[in-house]
């Protein structure tokens, strides 16, 4: 369930985000009463050019300093949806 995306880039933040990619892992959300999967949670982490995982604080601090919080938010959602599609295809029962 692990997928590393291509480097995060946008027109305004290309130089900053070229140093990171996003690593997305999906985990099911299970209803404990009937043990049914009722959703999927995506956990996204930044990965630097050396393959080291960045803390969420580092990623948000970097984005905040460059006015890129909304860019980071969008890229995290896109990484999560790509991971979901690789596993579930077009099944959108759990996407919101």
Backbone torsions as a table, in degrees:
resi	resn	phi	psi	omega
1	UNK	NA	18.5	-175.5
2	UNK	-110.2	133.0	-179.8
3	UNK	-141.7	131.4	175.9
4	UNK	-102.4	126.1	-178.0
5	UNK	-84.1	173.9	173.7
6	UNK	-71.3	164.2	-179.2
7	UNK	-53.4	142.5	178.9
8	UNK	-75.6	119.2	178.9
9	UNK	-140.6	146.5	171.1
10	UNK	-142.7	166.7	-179.7
11	UNK	-58.3	-44.1	-175.0
12	UNK	-81.5	-22.2	-172.0
13	UNK	-124.5	24.2	-173.8
14	UNK	-56.9	-49.4	-175.9
15	UNK	-62.6	-41.0	179.8
16	UNK	-65.5	-49.9	-170.7
17	UNK	-82.4	-9.2	176.6
18	UNK	-63.4	-22.2	-178.3
19	UNK	-82.4	-6.3	-176.9
20	UNK	-124.5	151.0	163.3
21	UNK	-127.0	172.2	-178.8
22	UNK	-116.2	135.0	178.6
23	UNK	-108.2	123.2	-175.7
24	UNK	-119.5	130.6	176.8
25	UNK	-123.3	135.6	179.8
26	UNK	-105.6	141.4	173.5
27	UNK	-135.8	141.9	-178.3
28	UNK	-73.0	150.9	170.6
29	UNK	-105.4	120.8	-171.6
30	UNK	-113.5	132.9	173.1
31	UNK	-74.0	115.7	-175.2
32	UNK	-69.3	-22.2	-178.8
33	UNK	-70.0	-46.8	-177.9
34	UNK	-117.7	6.1	176.8
35	UNK	59.3	30.0	177.2
36	UNK	-94.6	144.5	173.4
37	UNK	-76.2	123.3	-178.6
38	UNK	-113.0	-2.2	179.4
39	UNK	-178.8	178.6	178.3
40	UNK	-135.6	133.6	177.1
41	UNK	-107.1	133.9	177.3
42	UNK	-101.7	130.8	175.1
43	UNK	-109.8	120.9	-174.9
44	UNK	-118.8	134.1	176.8
45	UNK	-130.0	149.8	174.0
46	UNK	-81.5	145.4	177.3
47	UNK	-126.0	127.9	-178.8
48	UNK	-83.7	178.4	-175.9
49	UNK	-61.3	-20.2	178.8
50	UNK	-91.4	-3.7	-178.7
51	UNK	91.5	4.4	179.4
52	UNK	-82.5	139.7	178.8
53	UNK	-77.7	132.2	176.9
54	UNK	-89.5	145.1	175.3
55	UNK	-70.0	154.6	175.4
56	UNK	-56.2	-37.5	179.3
57	UNK	-58.3	-46.5	179.9
58	UNK	-60.8	-44.8	-178.7
59	UNK	-64.6	-46.3	-179.9
60	UNK	-69.1	-37.3	178.3
61	UNK	-62.9	-45.0	178.3
62	UNK	-61.6	-45.1	179.5
63	UNK	-64.6	-40.9	-179.0
64	UNK	-63.5	-41.1	-178.3
65	UNK	-66.2	-21.5	-178.0
66	UNK	-111.9	7.7	-178.8
67	UNK	71.3	26.1	-174.6
68	UNK	-106.7	22.3	-179.2
69	UNK	-60.3	-45.2	-179.8
70	UNK	-66.3	-34.7	176.7
71	UNK	-64.2	-46.4	178.8
72	UNK	-60.8	-43.9	178.9
73	UNK	-57.7	-48.0	-179.6
74	UNK	-63.4	-43.9	-179.0
75	UNK	-65.1	-36.3	176.7
76	UNK	-64.4	-44.0	177.5
77	UNK	-62.5	-42.4	179.6
78	UNK	-63.9	-41.3	178.1
79	UNK	-62.2	-42.1	179.3
80	UNK	-64.4	-43.7	179.4
81	UNK	-65.5	-37.8	177.2
82	UNK	-63.7	-42.2	177.8
83	UNK	-62.8	-43.2	179.6
84	UNK	-61.9	-45.0	-179.0
85	UNK	-63.9	-36.8	178.4
86	UNK	-60.9	-33.5	-176.7
87	UNK	-90.4	-45.1	-170.8
88	UNK	-108.6	-1.6	-178.5
89	UNK	62.4	-132.3	-177.4
90	UNK	-91.3	7.3	177.8
91	UNK	-68.6	111.8	-174.8
92	UNK	-108.7	23.5	-179.2
93	UNK	-57.7	-34.8	-172.5
94	UNK	-107.4	1.4	-178.8
95	UNK	-88.7	143.2	178.8
96	UNK	-134.2	NA	NA
